[in-house]
Amino acid sequence: AQSVAQPEDQVNVAEGNPLTVKCTYSVSGNPYLFWYVQYPNRGLQFLLKYITGDNLVKGSYGFEAEFNKSQTSFHLKKPSALVSDSALYFCAVRDDTGGGADGLTFGKGTHLIIQP
Amino acid sequence: SQTIHQWPATLVQPVGSPLSLECTVEGTSNPNLYWYRQAAGRGLQLLFYSVGIGQISSEVPQNLSASRPQDRQFILSSKKLLLSDSGFYLCAWSVRGSGTQYFGPGTRLLVL
């Protein structure tokens, strides 16, 4: 079985400061890892994914994430936060063993609040 | 490019009434399709997924059902709504094997 943990319900960051949203995972095979963002009353938007290759993945809106196999982590980062980054962020995982459903397991989400 | 539509955007229904939510995808063929429910702006619960026309898998037992009458159409239904069916319903699609799911704008359902 696969699982995702987002240990922080909420992260508060001052505008202009670097931000990190934490994610750890558990899968039986090699992981496919994803980050999504959700603005109020909207669907989830895909930010970035890690499948294989470089451990540092760059995505939309200046976000990046670092895959760390030994720590089974995939933390989301941004060098300089914007007020508009305030939203709900989800980490998701699936393993590489395939299966037609491509099922993702989502974390519970982290509210990111950027203070002006 | 691919787009995904959901309607209605908002729905208020009395307890015991039927439900039909529709999701359609444009710009792709033979997608995997998914229905999720999100309660109180937090975690997503996978309700149903489909890998092809007429092929539906249910992840949790519940008062809801799903159908896929056409390749790019996914419908979520109920014969009699319960108060606990209230929530934000999200449809998603993926290219088979890619893993990445793309979400629709969602339908907010309030059962009174």
Interface residues (C-beta under 8 A of the other chain):
Chain A: Y32 F34 Y36 P40 N41 R42 G43 L44 Q45 F46 K49 I51 L88 F90 R94 G98 G100 A101 D102 G103 L104 F106 G107 K108 G109
Chain B: Q6 N32 G41 R42 G43 L44 L46 Y49 V51 S57 F88 L90 A92 S94 R96 G97 S98 G99 T100 Q101 Y102 F103 G104 P105 G106 R108
